[in-house]
Amino acid sequence: MLVELAGELFTAWHGNPSTDLSPVAGDGSDRRYWRLTAADGTTAVAAHGADREENRAFLTFSRTFRELGLPVPEVYAADEAAGVWLLEDLGDTTLFDAIVAARESGSDAFPNNVLPLYRNVLEVLPRFQIEGGRAIDFRIAYPRAAFDRQSILWDLNYFKYHFLKLAHIPFNEARLEKDFGTLARFLMDTETDHFLYRDFQSRNVMVRETEAGPTPWFIDYQGGRSGALQYDVASLLYDAKANLPDRVRVELLEHYLDAVERLHPVDRDAFKEVWPGYVLVRILQALGAYGYRGFYERKPRFLQSVPYAAENVRGILEAGLPIKAPELTTALEQIVERWGPVQAPLLVPDGLEVQVSSFRYPAGYPQDATGHGGGYVFDCRGIPNPGREAAYRRLTGLDPETIAFLEARPEADEFWSHVRAMVDGHVRTYLARGFSSLSVHFGCTGGQHRSVFMAERLAGHLRAVHPEVRVSVTHRERPDWPRRPAAV
């Protein structure tokens, strides 16, 4: 029904029907996206959101930003009653993708050649905040018109319930609530009447190639409301896996403030006095999201961001919190101790290594390279096979489309929950007993989709939850995967 409606919107807008429709992988959102392509190569992206009020905020904000000449996708058509709309296609490259592409192989360091693009982004952001703040009808904002004290406390409790509790970090609830109240009061001591984008991070900035070079475009602002300038720039500069070094953050913050001053007077000293508090609350909100998506929804790729967030927390603690918050400080110290990426067990050659692999059953079981024979072989053939559908045959379990397909299947989720519980228990036992090796293999019919997806999912989970364990991943059938068609 939704796909058919998307097709009808495309035909009404373009004048001709689409000849191809393919899913577009989302990130942490519950919204669904498809790319539609006509015979002449014209494309558009269809979206569906289940929350009518959130949809209304996105569509209304989009129209306002377009009127201001801001780089957001044009809304070609919308059926608000059905929650489906058609957007300008901005391509597939996000700012985070640009960072990853510019990094040296095997490195997670921030590449300096992306700095001009970041400066460009931070020159445009104040226009959203200041010009948008003057034009936006905040009565449309959802779920709240302002990022006020109540909103801050919601975020802090989101962190408490979806990260601290699910990660089993002990704390005294009464003392923590007192610290939350202190932080909320501190954050309100600044201007809060600008547009606050809310989720301004590298995956919500698209990058398009133009004659002038890579140009940023902006998406996913439906959670916007009125608030302080500090929040959005903190979101971007402390985006976990982007992994900006402190010297770059300092430089980019000054560049941002220069851009703000061209639109609105700003007291830099007053801005910077409150700045560390907004950095902190944004990191805590992000940890809550990683916990909810990772621990609760069982999507371990979100947990892969936790060590980077923990390193950001380490920097905040070393600089000193801007308020007295002893219980919160203790909880943060435990996060750094448990998830900080620089830990002694990772620096020694001994310890437990988990070898994870994928394979296809017709070619036989993987060989035991260690000689001890310990571990598991999981049969993924009970999970729906994306390889049976033409759209996925040339893809693998590494591709976002395949990942989205499998994550949407209840059978895959149930299978994963059992695998995770068994392997986690085994890892804890092997660590306690001082064992050095554990193997976990996933098999399916072709060794291309389901087994690859599960192997990567387990490896990401182990790296996030057991940072003291060394993890290797092998896809035995990779040399036989279908050759991709040349990029157009």
N, C-alpha and C positions, 0 to 999 in steps of 0.2 A: 504493500500500500504506500509506504513512504517513498520507495524507489520510483514507483509509478508517478506519484505526485511531483517528485523532483524532476522527472522527465517532462511532465506537462509544463512546469514552470520554465524549463529550459527551452522547450519548443515555442512557448508564448513569447519569450524574450528574444530568442535568436531567429525565429521564423522557420527553422528546420529542426527536426528531431536529432537527438544525440545518437551516434552510432556506437558509442562505447561508454560504459559506466564502470568505474572501478572504485573500491573503497580507499579512502585516505586515512592513514593511521592517525589517531589522536594521541595525546600524551596522557595527562591525568584526568582529562575531562570525561564526563558521561555523554557528551554530545557525539553524534555520529556524522561523518562527512563522506561525500562521494565526489569524484571528479567526472564530469560529463564532457564528452568530446563529440563535436559534429564532424560531418564528412569533410568540411573545409578546414578542419584543424582548430576551429574556435573551441575554447574550453571555458568552463565555469565550475565552481565548487558549490554543491548543495549541502546544506546542513540541517540537522534536526536536533532540537532541544526539547526535553520533556517538561521543563519548567516555564510556564507561560510568562510569568513576571520577569524572569531572567532574560527570556527571549526579547521581551518588550524593551528592556534596558539596553540590550545589545543593538537592536535595530534603531532605537531612538538616538543613542549615542553615536552610532555610525553616521546617521544623517546629519547630525550636528557637526561632527568632525569634518565630514565632507564639505559642508558649507563654509567651514573655516579654512579649507584648503589643506587639511592635514592628511598625511599619507596613510589612509585606512582603506580597506576594500570597499568598492562600490556595491551596494545592495541592488541587484538587478530586479528581483521580484521576491515576494514573500506571501505565504499563506499563514498568517499569524494564528488562526484558529487551529490549524494542524501542526503548528510549530515547525514549519519547513520554510527555508528561504534559500535564495540563489545569490552567490557572491562572485565578485571578481576573483579570478584565479591568480594568486600571488606566487605560485610555484611551490617548490618543496624545500627550499633552503632556508633554514632558520639561522639566526645569529650564532646559536650553539653549533650548528652544523659547520658554519664558517670557521669557528674556533677549532673544531676537531680536524677539519681538512687542512688547516694551517699548522697543526702541531707536527712535530717530528714523530716518526713511527715509534710506537711504544711509550710515548711520553704523555703525561697529563698536564705539563707545564703550559702556562698561558703564552701564546705566540705574540710577540711584539708587533708583527705585521698586521694584526687585527686592530691595533690601537686607533688608526684613522677612522675605522668603521664605528668603534665605540664613541669616539668624539662626535661623530655625525649623529649618532643616536641621542647623545646627551645634549646636543644642540636643539633637537626637535622636542625632546621630552618637556621642557618648560612651556612650550606652546600648548601642549595638551593640558598641563596643570593650570596655567594662568589664563590663557585665552579660552580654553575649554571650561575652566572653572567659572568664568564669567557668563558663558553661554549655555551650559548644561542645565537642564531642569532636574534638580536633585530629587524632586518628588518621584521621579521615575526610578531612581536608584534602588537596587535590590541586593541584599535583603534589608538594607538600612541606608538612610539618606546621608549619614555622616560616619566617618571613622572616629567615633567618639569614645568616651570611657567604656560604655557598654560593649562596643565592638572590640576594643582592646582586651577586655576581660574575657570575651568569647574566645579570642585567639589564644590567650594564655591558658584557658581551660582546655581548649583543643589540644594544645601541647601537653598538658597534664594528663588528659585521659587517653589520648591516642599515641603518645610517645612514652612518657614516663611510666605510665601504668602498664602498657603493653610490653615495654622493654624491661619491666620489673626493676625499675630504679626506685629505691626506697626514699620516702620523704614524709615529713609531718604535714598533713593537709592544712591544718589551721595556720601554721607558721608560713606555709607556702602561699596561702590565700592572702595573708597580710602583706607579703612581699609583692604579690601581684597588684594589690591596691596601691602600694607605694609607687610601683612602676607606672601604672595607669595615670596617676596624678602628675607624675613628672612629665609624661609625654604630652599632656594637655596644655603645658605651659609654652605654647608657641602658636603661630598662625595656623588655623585649620579650615580655611574657607576656600582652598584650591581643589582642583580635580585630583583625586587620588586614584591612580590607575588600578591599584590593588595587587596585580600579579605581573609586575613589570620585570620579567626575567628573559634570559636569552632565547628560550624556546617560544616566546610570544612576540618576537621581532623577526619578521621575514626579510630576506635579503634578495633584491632583484638586481640583475646586471643592467646597467644603462650606459649611455655614451660617456657619462660623467664618472662611471665606475660603480661599485656596489652601493646600492641605495637601500636604506631601511624602510620597511613598512610595518605597521603595527596592528596586532590582532588581540582578541581575548581580553577586552576591557569591560566586559559586561558586569563585572563586580565593582566597577568604579563608584565612587561617592565623594563627598567633600572631605578634605583632610589636610594633613601637613605635607609640605614639599619634601621633607626628609625621607618619607617612607619609600617612595618609588625609586629614588636613586640608591637607597640602601638595598632594595630588592635586587637591582641590577648589579651593583658592585660586589655584593656578597652572595650572588648566585653560586650555589655550592660547587657543581662540577665545572663551571667556567674557570674556577680556581685562579682568580686574579691575585697577584702578589700585592702586598700592602703598599709598595711604592707606586704601583699603577693606580691603586684606589685613591691615594692622596692626589696624584696628578689629575685623575679624571674628575674627582670631586671639585677641584678648583676650576676645571674647565666647565663643569656644569654650572657652578655658581656664576662664572662669567656670563654664561648664556642666560641665566635667570635675571641678572642685573640689567640686561638689555630690554627686559620686559616689565620688570617689577623691582622696586627697591628691596634690598635684602641686607640685614645686619649679619655679616658673616660670623662674627663672634657668637651672637645669640643662636644662629643656626647650628654652629658646631657644638655649642654647649648641650643641646638636646640631641644632636646627631647620634651619639653612642646608644642612647635609649631606643631610637628607632632601628638601628642596626640590630640590637638585641631582640626586640619584639618581632622583627621580620624573620630572624633566624629561628626563633622559637616557633613561629607560625609554620615555617617550612618544615621543621622537624615534626610537628604535628601532622602535616600532610604526608611526609615520608612514612610515619608510623601508621597512619590510617590506610594508605595505599599498600604499604609493604606488609605490616604485621596483620592487619585486619582483612584487607582485600586480597592478601597473599600474592602481591605483585612485587617480587623481590628486586626488580630493577630500581624501584624507588629507594630501597634500602642501600643501594650502591652509592647514593649521595650522602649517606649519614657520616662516613668518615671525613668527607670534605667539610660538612657543616660542623663536625666536632672540632676540626682544626680552626674554623672561624671562631668557635666558642673559646678555644684555647687563647686566641689573640685577644678576645674581649676580656677574659679573666686576667691575662697578664697586664693589660692596660688598666684594669680596675673598673668594676661596674660603676655607672654614674649615680647609683643610689645605694643605700645600705639594704641589702637583701640576703641575709645569711642563709636562709633555707634554700633559696633559689641558687645561690652560689654553690652550696654543697651538692645539689642535684647536677648542676652544670659540670662540676669537677668530676663527678662519676661518669658523665657522658664522655668527657675527654679521656678519662682513664680507660674506658671500655672500648671506645670507637676511634680514638685518635689514630691516624694512619701511621704515625711514627711510634712504634712500640718495640720493646726489647725482643719479644718472641719472633718478630719478623726479621730481626737483624742477625739471627744465628742460623747456621745451616741445618741444624737438627730440628726435631719436632715432627709434627704430622703433616704429610702431604696427601691430598685427596686427588686422585686421577679420575676425571670425569670424561666420558666419551659417548659418542653416538655411533650406531652401526646399523646395517640392514641384515635381517635374519637369513635371507637366501645365501649370503656370503659367509655365514658361520659366526660363531661367537668370538669376541675379542680374545686375544691371547693374554695371559697373565705375565706381564713383564717383570713383576717383582718376585715371583716364586712363592709368595705366601698364600695366594688364593683368597684373600679376605675381601669381602665387599658384596655388592649387589649387581644383579642384572634385572632391569625393569622392562617389561613388555608394553610398549606404547600403542600396540595395535588395537586396543579397545577404545581408543580415542578417535573421534571422527577425523578422517583423512582429508586434509585440504588438497592433496595431490590428485584427488578424483575430479576436482573442478578445474576447468581450463585456465581460469584466471591465476591459479597458483602453481601450475605445473612447472613453470620455469623459475619459480621462486624457491626459497629454502626457509628453514626455521629461523634464519637470521634476519629475514626481511620484515619490516614493520607490518605489512599487510598480513603475512602469515601469523605473526605474533598476535595481531588483533583478532584474527579468525579463531585461533586456539584459545585465547583468553576469554572469548565470549562463550565457550562451550562448557556447560556444567560438568560434563564427563572429565574434561581436562583439569578442571579446578578440583574435583574430588580426587582424581588420581594424584595430583600434585600435593594435596594435603597429606595423603598417606606417605608419599615418598619423603616429603620434608620431615615428617615426624620420625620416620624410621632412620633416616640418615643423620638427623640432628642427634638422636639418642646414641647412635653408633659413634659419631664424632666425639661426643662428650666422654663416652666410655674409653675410646682409644686414647684421648688426651690424658685421662686420669691414669691409664695403665702404661703410658709412655710409648705407645706403638708409633711407628713411623710412616705407615702407608695404608691407605684405604682406596679401593677402586669402586666406582659407581658407573655402570654402563646402561645406556638406554637404547633399545632396539625398536625398529619399526620395519615396514615392508621395504621402503626404499632408502632409508638412512638419510633422508633429505629434509623432511618437514617436522614430524612429531618428535622424533628422537633428538633432533638438533635443538628444537625449541626447549625441550625438557632439560637437556644437558646444560644449555646456556642459563636457564632459569635456576637450576641448582647451583651452578658455579657462582652466579651473582649473589644468591642467598648466602652461600657459605662465606664468600668474601666479606659480606656486610655483617653477618651475625657472628662469625668466628674469625676475626681478623688475624688471630695467631696461627691459623692454618694456612699452609701453602696449597693453592688450587691450580691444577692444570686442566686444560680442556682440549680434547682431540676429536675431530669429526672424521672418522676413518674413511667414509665414502666421498669426502670432498672432491678428490680428483675426478670422480665420475658424475658430479652434479651437472645438470644441463648447462650448456654454454649459453650465456645471455645474448640476446640480440644487441647489435651495436647501438649506442645511444644516438638519438636523433638531435 
